[in-house]
Structure formats: structure tokens, C-alpha cells
């Protein structure tokens, strides 16, 4: 099988990636800004959402999203936030953003060429 061949499972994971990113963007959009910490939270939510939706800086977006999910919950137990955190980490360390997002383009930008850790 060609490693770049589109499969139904890949499409499903790409859709999950985009939808999870959309939930972060929605949360950033509806969050009220009353203090500097609110601004930081909105920036973090927006960064995670944009990274996941467009498939760029996937590792950072996934780790940031997982941290945000767990930070909202004071004590990590097996609930939906832990499950979402593990799913988003799994997505972030795949090539889905590169294959079915803007990750390939992003990897070719001069910024990423100078700083490969941003890929």
C-alpha cells in the first residue's frame, strides 16, 4: 500500500482532528475576557484550535490541547477530558496534518526550514 494512499480511517481521523480543533476555537470565541489570564487562555485555545484545524504545528497543538483539557479538570480521572487528551495527543503525533492538512506546506516554509522543531 502506498504510504500516501487515502484510506477511510485516515479520513475519519482527519475529520476528528478538524472537529476537535473547532471545539477549541469555539471555546476561545465564547470565552469572556476579564483579566490577563483570560487573554492567555484564549490565545492558548486559539493556538491549539488553529494547529489542529489546519494540520500545522501538530505536536505543539496536540500537547497544548491535552494540557488545556487536563488543566480545566482539577483531578484527572477517567472522564471525557482524559479521553479527548489522549485522542488529541495520538492525532498530533501522526502525519495526518501533513497528509490531509496544511502540514506539508507548513513544513516547506522558510520559518520551519530554519527551525525544524516547528514542523
C-alpha positions in Angstrom: 0.0 0.0 0.0 1.3 3.5 -0.9 2.0 5.4 2.4 0.2 8.4 1.0 -2.9 6.5 -0.1 -6.0 7.9 1.3 -8.0 5.5 3.4 -11.4 5.8 5.1 -9.7 5.5 8.5 -7.4 8.4 7.6 -10.4 10.5 6.6 -12.1 9.7 9.9 -9.0 10.8 11.9 -8.6 13.9 9.8 -12.3 14.8 10.4 -11.8 14.1 14.2 -8.7 16.4 14.1 -10.6 19.2 12.5 -13.7 18.9 14.7 -11.5 18.8 17.9 -9.7 21.9 16.7 -13.1 23.5 16.0 -14.1 22.9 19.6 -11.0 24.7 20.9 -11.7 27.7 18.5 -15.4 27.8 19.6 -14.3 27.8 23.3 -11.9 30.7 22.6 -14.6 32.6 20.7 -17.2 32.4 23.6 -14.7 32.9 26.5 -15.2 36.2 28.2 -12.0 38.3 28.7 -11.9 40.0 32.0 -8.3 39.5 33.1 -4.8 38.9 31.6 -5.1 35.2 32.4 -8.3 35.0 30.3 -6.3 36.5 27.4 -3.6 33.9 27.8 -6.2 31.1 27.9 -7.9 32.4 24.8 -4.5 32.6 23.0 -3.8 29.0 24.0 -7.2 27.8 22.9 -6.8 29.6 19.6 -3.3 28.2 19.0 -4.4 24.7 19.7 -7.5 25.1 17.6 -5.7 26.6 14.6 -3.0 24.0 14.7 -5.5 21.1 14.8 -7.9 22.5 12.2 -5.2 23.4 9.6 -2.8 20.5 10.5 0.2 22.7 11.3 2.5 22.6 14.3 0.6 19.4 15.2 2.9 18.3 18.0 2.7 21.6 19.8 -1.1 21.9 19.1 -1.7 18.4 20.4 0.4 18.8 23.6 -1.1 22.2 24.2 -4.6 20.9 23.7 -4.0 18.0 26.0 -2.6 20.3 28.7 -5.6 22.6 28.3 -8.0 19.7 28.6 -6.4 18.4 31.7 -5.9 21.9 33.3 -9.7 22.5 33.2 -10.2 19.4 35.3 -8.7 19.7 38.8 -8.0 16.0 39.3 -7.5 13.8 36.3 -9.8 10.8 36.4 -11.1 8.7 33.5 -13.7 11.1 32.1 -14.2 12.7 28.7 -11.4 15.2 29.1 -8.8 12.4 29.7 -10.1 10.5 26.7 -10.0 13.7 24.5 -6.5 14.5 25.7 -5.2 11.0 24.7 -7.0 11.2 21.3 -5.6 14.6 20.5 -2.1 13.5 21.5 -2.4 10.5 19.3 -3.6 12.6 16.4 -0.8 15.1 17.0 2.0 12.6 16.6 0.7 11.2 13.3 1.2 12.5 9.8 -2.5 13.4 9.3 -1.8 17.1 9.4 0.9 16.7 6.8 -1.1 14.4 4.6 -4.6 15.9 4.9 -4.0 19.4 6.1 -1.6 22.3 5.5 1.3 20.5 7.3 3.2 19.7 4.0 3.0 23.4 3.0 3.9 24.5 6.5 7.0 22.2 6.6 8.3 23.9 3.4 8.1 27.4 4.7 11.4 29.3 5.4 10.5 29.6 9.1 10.2 25.8 9.5 13.2 25.2 7.3 15.3 27.3 9.7 13.6 25.8 12.8 12.6 22.2 12.0 11.2 21.6 15.5 8.2 23.7 14.5 7.1 21.1 12.0 
